[in-house]
Amino acid sequence: MAKIDFKNFTIYDIGFMKNGNIAAVGDTSSLIITSDYQNKYEFTYNGYNLASKKIVEDGIFLSLSPFEDGKSCEVWNISQRGITTTTKTGLSTDSMDINGVNAAILCNNKITVFDTSTQTTLKEYDAGIDAKSILYTDSKTIYVVGTSEIRKVDIN
């Protein structure tokens, strides 16, 4: 059994990646901890505010805003090897989900899909007027959880 201490660090989410490393998302930084528990690599948010997070099998996706009101978010993709890419969205993030390298961002009842490997916007879709959360089920489908219903959005 291994014990890892986190001083002055609130953990919001933690998960194992496919290479055995551990991903931890906190309030001011995220960590990649090697599978042997001997090394940890910290990725500080540099004063940015965490808007949304998603740990996937090969890394961590974070939506971070330089503003307290959550505007102008960037999507950071931290790979299991510690390589980071940044995609500027210009959006606030109500909800975010990931499919491969694609990040779907819900903002103001619209879903915008970004390719984080090329840092480009792919397409925008209507999410309905009461959209609260999204779920990327496969490369062609996003479900929208609204106040009164769940909707399916076909993407291509």
C-alpha contacts under 8 A as a table, 3 or more apart, distances in Angstrom:
res1	aa1	res2	aa2	distance
2	A	37	Y	6.86
4	I	37	Y	7.74
6	F	9	F	5.62
6	F	10	T	7.93
9	F	26	G	6.30
9	F	27	D	6.63
9	F	28	T	7.19
10	T	26	G	5.29
10	T	27	D	5.55
11	I	14	I	7.39
11	I	24	A	6.74
11	I	25	V	5.83
11	I	26	G	4.23
11	I	27	D	6.62
12	Y	24	A	7.69
12	Y	25	V	5.66
12	Y	26	G	5.27
12	Y	27	D	6.99
13	D	24	A	5.84
13	D	25	V	5.18
13	D	26	G	7.08
13	D	55	I	7.84
14	I	22	I	7.16
14	I	23	A	5.54
14	I	24	A	4.34
14	I	25	V	6.26
14	I	55	I	7.51
15	G	22	I	5.76
15	G	23	A	5.34
15	G	24	A	6.67
15	G	55	I	6.64
16	F	20	G	6.06
16	F	21	N	5.93
16	F	22	I	4.56
16	F	23	A	6.16
16	F	57	E	7.10
17	M	20	G	5.42
17	M	21	N	5.43
17	M	22	I	5.99
17	M	23	A	6.94
17	M	56	V	6.93
17	M	57	E	4.44
17	M	58	D	5.41
17	M	59	G	6.71
17	M	80	Q	6.95
18	K	21	N	7.36
18	K	57	E	5.21
18	K	58	D	6.08
19	N	35	S	7.75
19	N	58	D	7.60
19	N	80	Q	7.47
20	G	34	T	7.31
20	G	35	S	4.95
21	N	32	I	6.64
21	N	33	I	5.61
21	N	34	T	4.63
21	N	35	S	4.40
21	N	80	Q	6.92
22	I	31	L	7.93
22	I	32	I	5.68
22	I	33	I	4.94
22	I	34	T	6.42
22	I	35	S	6.64
23	A	30	S	7.40
23	A	31	L	5.80
23	A	32	I	4.85
23	A	33	I	6.45
23	A	55	I	7.02
23	A	59	G	7.19
23	A	60	I	6.94
24	A	30	S	5.57
24	A	31	L	5.07
24	A	32	I	6.56
24	A	33	I	7.92
25	V	29	S	6.62
25	V	30	S	4.40
25	V	31	L	6.51
25	V	53	K	7.54
26	G	29	S	5.31
26	G	30	S	5.46
26	G	31	L	7.99
27	D	50	L	7.00
28	T	44	T	6.14
28	T	45	Y	5.76
28	T	46	N	7.98
28	T	47	G	7.59
28	T	49	N	7.76
28	T	50	L	7.78
29	S	42	E	6.59
29	S	43	F	5.38
29	S	44	T	4.09
29	S	45	Y	5.34
30	S	42	E	5.83
30	S	43	F	5.19
30	S	44	T	6.48
30	S	45	Y	7.95
31	L	40	K	6.39
31	L	41	Y	5.45
31	L	42	E	4.55
31	L	43	F	6.12
32	I	40	K	5.60
32	I	41	Y	5.17
32	I	42	E	6.67
32	I	80	Q	7.04
32	I	82	G	7.16
33	I	37	Y	6.13
33	I	38	Q	7.63
33	I	39	N	5.82
33	I	40	K	4.24
33	I	41	Y	6.38
34	T	37	Y	5.28
34	T	38	Q	6.41
34	T	39	N	5.50
34	T	40	K	6.29
35	S	38	Q	7.82
36	D	39	N	7.70
37	Y	40	K	7.53
41	Y	82	G	7.59
45	Y	48	Y	5.17
45	Y	49	N	7.31
45	Y	50	L	8.00
45	Y	64	L	7.64
47	G	66	P	6.93
48	Y	64	L	5.79
48	Y	65	S	5.24
48	Y	66	P	4.45
48	Y	67	F	6.91
49	N	64	L	5.34
49	N	65	S	5.04
49	N	66	P	6.19
49	N	67	F	6.82
49	N	68	E	6.45
49	N	70	G	7.12
50	L	53	K	7.59
50	L	62	L	7.13
50	L	63	S	6.17
50	L	64	L	4.69
50	L	65	S	6.57
51	A	62	L	7.61
51	A	63	S	5.33
51	A	64	L	5.50
51	A	65	S	6.77
51	A	70	G	6.55
51	A	73	C	7.84
51	A	93	T	6.22
51	A	94	D	7.79
52	S	62	L	5.85
52	S	63	S	4.95
52	S	64	L	7.22
52	S	93	T	6.96
52	S	94	D	7.92
52	S	95	S	6.63
52	S	96	M	6.37
53	K	60	I	7.43
53	K	61	F	5.74
53	K	62	L	4.55
53	K	63	S	6.24
53	K	96	M	7.40
54	K	60	I	5.92
54	K	61	F	5.13
54	K	62	L	6.51
54	K	96	M	7.79
54	K	97	D	6.92
54	K	98	I	7.35
55	I	59	G	6.09
55	I	60	I	4.51
55	I	61	F	6.26
56	V	59	G	5.39
56	V	60	I	6.03
56	V	61	F	7.69
56	V	98	I	8.00
58	D	79	S	5.98
58	D	80	Q	5.27
59	G	77	N	6.99
59	G	78	I	5.45
59	G	79	S	4.22
59	G	80	Q	4.74
60	I	76	W	7.88
60	I	77	N	5.77
60	I	78	I	5.06
60	I	79	S	6.45
60	I	80	Q	7.79
61	F	75	V	6.65
61	F	76	W	5.60
61	F	77	N	4.62
61	F	78	I	6.39
61	F	98	I	7.82
62	L	74	E	7.91
62	L	75	V	5.47
62	L	76	W	5.08
62	L	77	N	6.61
63	S	73	C	5.94
63	S	74	E	5.57
63	S	75	V	4.54
63	S	76	W	6.42
63	S	93	T	7.04
63	S	96	M	7.74
64	L	70	G	7.72
64	L	73	C	5.12
64	L	74	E	5.30
64	L	75	V	6.42
64	L	76	W	7.45
65	S	68	E	7.25
65	S	70	G	5.16
65	S	71	K	5.98
65	S	72	S	5.89
65	S	73	C	4.26
65	S	74	E	6.32
65	S	92	S	7.62
66	P	70	G	7.33
66	P	71	K	7.48
66	P	72	S	7.18
66	P	73	C	7.12
67	F	70	G	5.45
67	F	71	K	6.05
67	F	72	S	7.63
68	E	71	K	7.79
70	G	73	C	6.69
70	G	92	S	5.36
70	G	93	T	7.11
71	K	90	G	7.12
71	K	91	L	5.85
71	K	92	S	4.39
71	K	93	T	7.76
72	S	88	K	7.52
72	S	89	T	6.40
72	S	90	G	4.02
72	S	91	L	4.74
72	S	92	S	5.66
73	C	88	K	6.59
73	C	89	T	5.79
73	C	90	G	5.85
73	C	91	L	5.53
73	C	92	S	5.54
73	C	93	T	6.84
74	E	86	T	6.37
74	E	87	T	5.44
74	E	88	K	4.46
74	E	89	T	5.58
74	E	90	G	7.36
75	V	86	T	5.63
75	V	87	T	5.02
75	V	88	K	6.49
75	V	89	T	7.20
75	V	103	A	7.93
75	V	116	T	7.60
76	W	84	T	6.57
76	W	85	T	5.70
76	W	86	T	4.62
76	W	87	T	6.51
77	N	83	I	7.91
77	N	84	T	5.41
77	N	85	T	5.26
77	N	86	T	6.52
77	N	116	T	7.21
78	I	81	R	7.94
78	I	82	G	5.74
78	I	83	I	5.64
78	I	84	T	4.48
78	I	85	T	6.82
79	S	82	G	5.05
79	S	83	I	5.23
79	S	84	T	6.39
80	Q	83	I	7.54
85	T	116	T	7.13
85	T	117	S	7.32
86	T	116	T	7.23
86	T	119	Q	6.96
87	T	114	F	7.84
87	T	116	T	5.85
87	T	119	Q	4.67
87	T	120	T	7.26
88	K	119	Q	7.21
89	T	121	T	7.94
91	L	107	C	6.64
92	S	107	C	6.00
93	T	96	M	6.79
93	T	105	I	6.13
93	T	106	L	5.98
93	T	107	C	5.51
94	D	105	I	7.38
94	D	106	L	5.36
94	D	107	C	5.40
94	D	108	N	7.74
94	D	132	K	6.94
94	D	133	S	7.04
95	S	105	I	5.98
95	S	106	L	5.05
95	S	107	C	7.38
95	S	132	K	7.17
95	S	133	S	5.18
95	S	134	I	6.18
96	M	103	A	6.87
96	M	104	A	5.56
96	M	105	I	4.66
96	M	106	L	6.20
96	M	133	S	7.66
96	M	134	I	6.65
96	M	135	L	7.93
97	D	103	A	5.93
97	D	104	A	5.37
97	D	105	I	6.91
97	D	134	I	6.62
97	D	135	L	5.91
97	D	136	Y	5.83
98	I	101	V	7.03
98	I	102	N	5.75
98	I	103	A	4.64
98	I	104	A	6.18
98	I	136	Y	6.37
99	N	102	N	5.22
99	N	103	A	6.56
99	N	136	Y	6.35
99	N	137	T	7.83
99	N	138	D	6.78
99	N	139	S	6.47
101	V	115	D	5.89
101	V	116	T	5.48
101	V	117	S	6.11
102	N	113	V	6.50
102	N	114	F	5.49
102	N	115	D	4.62
102	N	116	T	5.94
103	A	113	V	5.62
103	A	114	F	5.20
103	A	115	D	6.52
103	A	116	T	6.80
104	A	111	I	6.29
104	A	112	T	5.64
104	A	113	V	4.38
104	A	114	F	6.41
104	A	136	Y	7.54
105	I	111	I	5.44
105	I	112	T	5.26
105	I	113	V	6.35
105	I	114	F	8.00
106	L	109	N	6.51
106	L	110	K	5.66
106	L	111	I	4.57
106	L	112	T	6.61
106	L	127	A	7.83
106	L	131	A	8.00
106	L	133	S	7.13
106	L	134	I	6.92
107	C	110	K	5.43
107	C	111	I	6.48
107	C	112	T	7.84
109	N	126	D	6.49
109	N	127	A	5.01
109	N	128	G	5.64
109	N	129	I	5.64
109	N	130	D	6.89
109	N	131	A	5.54
110	K	124	E	6.81
110	K	125	Y	5.67
110	K	126	D	4.74
110	K	127	A	4.96
110	K	128	G	7.41
111	I	124	E	5.59
111	I	125	Y	5.03
111	I	126	D	6.26
111	I	127	A	6.05
112	T	121	T	7.35
112	T	122	L	7.53
112	T	123	K	5.88
112	T	124	E	4.34
112	T	125	Y	6.37
113	V	121	T	6.14
113	V	122	L	5.46
113	V	123	K	5.51
113	V	124	E	6.34
114	F	119	Q	6.87
114	F	120	T	5.64
114	F	121	T	4.41
114	F	122	L	5.34
114	F	123	K	7.47
115	D	118	T	5.73
115	D	119	Q	5.62
115	D	120	T	5.37
115	D	121	T	6.33
115	D	122	L	6.53
116	T	119	Q	4.63
116	T	120	T	6.81
125	Y	153	V	7.78
125	Y	155	I	7.81
127	A	131	A	6.06
127	A	144	V	6.50
127	A	153	V	7.37
128	G	131	A	5.84
128	G	146	G	7.78
130	D	146	G	4.99
130	D	147	T	5.55
130	D	148	S	7.54
131	A	134	I	7.93
131	A	144	V	6.24
131	A	145	V	5.89
131	A	146	G	4.22
131	A	147	T	6.78
132	K	144	V	7.36
132	K	145	V	5.75
132	K	146	G	5.25
132	K	147	T	6.94
133	S	144	V	5.88
133	S	145	V	5.11
133	S	146	G	7.01
134	I	142	I	6.58
134	I	143	Y	5.58
134	I	144	V	4.58
134	I	145	V	6.05
135	L	142	I	5.47
135	L	143	Y	5.08
135	L	144	V	6.56
136	Y	139	S	7.46
136	Y	141	T	6.20
136	Y	142	I	4.41
136	Y	143	Y	6.47
137	T	140	K	7.87
137	T	141	T	5.71
137	T	142	I	5.87
137	T	143	Y	7.27
138	D	141	T	5.40
138	D	142	I	7.33
139	S	155	I	7.62
139	S	156	N	7.79
140	K	154	D	5.76
140	K	155	I	4.81
140	K	156	N	5.69
141	T	152	K	6.88
141	T	153	V	5.84
141	T	154	D	4.88
141	T	155	I	5.76
142	I	152	K	6.05
142	I	153	V	5.21
142	I	154	D	6.62
142	I	155	I	7.31
143	Y	150	I	6.78
143	Y	151	R	5.61
143	Y	152	K	4.56
143	Y	153	V	5.97
144	V	150	I	5.56
144	V	151	R	5.05
144	V	152	K	6.28
144	V	153	V	7.28
145	V	149	E	6.41
145	V	150	I	4.62
145	V	151	R	6.60
146	G	149	E	5.19
146	G	150	I	5.77
146	G	151	R	7.57
